[in-house]
Amino acid sequence: MPSTPRVCVIAPEPLLTIEIETDPVRDAPEVHVHPGGQGLWVATMARSLGAEVVVCGAFGGETGEIAAHLARTRELEVRPTRRGGGGALVRDRRHGDDPHHVVMPSVPLDRHALDDLYGTSLVAALEADVCVLTGTQHGVELPQDYLTRLARDVAASGTPVVADLSGGLAAAIDRATLSVLKMSHEEMVDDDLADADSVPALRAAAGRWVADGLDAFVVSRADEPTLLVTADGTAALTTPPVSTVDHRGAGDSMTAGVAVGVGRGLPVVDAVRLGAAAGALNVARHGLGTGSRAEIESFAERVTVDDLG
């Protein structure tokens, strides 16, 4: 398998992200502009880990064009659908830990935009070593069978599918089409998949999905050990402690690391080790989906794996 895999990221809701902070040296506003949204954060980290990355998403309107341009400056290949999308997020962080948000929702994807995105995504995924499905957060509604069809068609071609989904989008997908599903413990409880956030409850919930055909269920648990549930049992992966600068984006970085590991052909436990390391180091940095490949791969060697049976 390639050491430099090609990763296809499906990003139904890319966002132009603008962050306002205070420059401590000049005591003046400082503005940062980034390609954002779950899919682009996953893609950025996958590129940091040395993968070739193609992003398929809705990049309509002037904000979509800017987000696509910024993504390309991060060495991401962008295959845009120009109908719909174009959302933006402004976060003013000058006044402490409770930043003010302004969200411009993306334009909904009509039937033609959905058809365009599907065709673009399918072709790009078939050319890749692994395909990553990401969801939406700010009002973009996908038909629940949309990602289901895409996962089925991609998996049928032999391309592994990694998904970072929750809610109805996750529930609708045929478990047998996924190589890995990543979900946070909060999402599992909020979606009533698990009746508590304890290890036994999370293991039982993830085990039901594996029994239905899912290859591997990864449960991220903030600063607690990550759980990996497969047909062979459950493992807990623990990273060395890291002081948090910004917790946002850790889950997306984990998904990127897992996907790159799968694309490299690593055993799933080693792919999750890489993902856990990427997520852990991301919280020590300013900037979502950023990191050093050498540092993450070295840190992954320090991730311990405990067999829970």
Rosetta blueprint (number, residue, H / E / L):
1 M L
2 P L
3 S L
4 T L
5 P L
6 R E
7 V E
8 C E
9 V E
10 I E
11 A E
12 P L
13 E L
14 P L
15 L E
16 L E
17 T E
18 I E
19 E E
20 I E
21 E E
22 T E
23 D E
24 P L
25 V L
26 R L
27 D L
28 A E
29 P E
30 E E
31 V E
32 H E
33 V E
34 H E
35 P E
36 G E
37 G L
38 Q H
39 G H
40 L H
41 W H
42 V H
43 A H
44 T H
45 M H
46 A H
47 R H
48 S H
49 L L
50 G L
51 A L
52 E E
53 V E
54 V E
55 V E
56 C E
57 G E
58 A E
59 F E
60 G L
61 G H
62 E H
63 T H
64 G H
65 E H
66 I H
67 A H
68 A H
69 H H
70 L H
71 A H
72 R H
73 T H
74 R L
75 E L
76 L L
77 E E
78 V E
79 R E
80 P E
81 T E
82 R L
83 R L
84 G L
85 G E
86 G L
87 G E
88 A E
89 L E
90 V E
91 R E
92 D E
93 R L
94 R L
95 H L
96 G L
97 D L
98 D L
99 P L
100 H E
101 H E
102 V E
103 V E
104 M E
105 P L
106 S L
107 V E
108 P L
109 L L
110 D L
111 R H
112 H H
113 A H
114 L H
115 D H
116 D H
117 L H
118 Y H
119 G H
120 T H
121 S H
122 L H
123 V H
124 A H
125 A H
126 L H
127 E L
128 A L
129 D L
130 V E
131 C E
132 V E
133 L E
134 T E
135 G L
136 T L
137 Q L
138 H L
139 G L
140 V L
141 E L
142 L L
143 P L
144 Q L
145 D L
146 Y H
147 L H
148 T H
149 R H
150 L H
151 A H
152 R H
153 D H
154 V H
155 A H
156 A H
157 S L
158 G L
159 T L
160 P L
161 V E
162 V E
163 A E
164 D E
165 L L
166 S L
167 G H
168 G H
169 L H
170 A H
171 A H
172 A H
173 I L
174 D L
175 R H
176 A H
177 T H
178 L L
179 S L
180 V E
181 L E
182 K E
183 M E
184 S E
185 H H
186 E H
187 E H
188 M H
189 V H
190 D H
191 D L
192 D L
193 L L
194 A L
195 D L
196 A L
197 D L
198 S L
199 V H
200 P H
201 A H
202 L H
203 R H
204 A H
205 A H
206 A H
207 G H
208 R H
209 W H
210 V H
211 A H
212 D L
213 G L
214 L L
215 D L
216 A E
217 F E
218 V E
219 V E
220 S E
221 R E
222 A L
223 D L
224 E E
225 P E
226 T E
227 L E
228 L E
229 V E
230 T E
231 A L
232 D L
233 G E
234 T E
235 A E
236 A E
237 L E
238 T E
239 T L
240 P L
241 P L
242 V L
243 S L
244 T L
245 V L
246 D L
247 H L
248 R L
249 G L
250 A H
251 G H
252 D H
253 S H
254 M H
255 T H
256 A H
257 G H
258 V H
259 A H
260 V H
261 G H
262 V H
263 G H
264 R H
265 G L
266 L L
267 P L
268 V H
269 V H
270 D H
271 A H
272 V H
273 R H
274 L H
275 G H
276 A H
277 A H
278 A H
279 G H
280 A H
281 L H
282 N H
283 V L
284 A L
285 R L
286 H L
287 G L
288 L L
289 G L
290 T L
291 G L
292 S L
293 R H
294 A H
295 E H
296 I H
297 E H
298 S H
299 F H
300 A H
301 E L
302 R L
303 V L
304 T E
305 V E
306 D E
307 D E
308 L L
309 G L
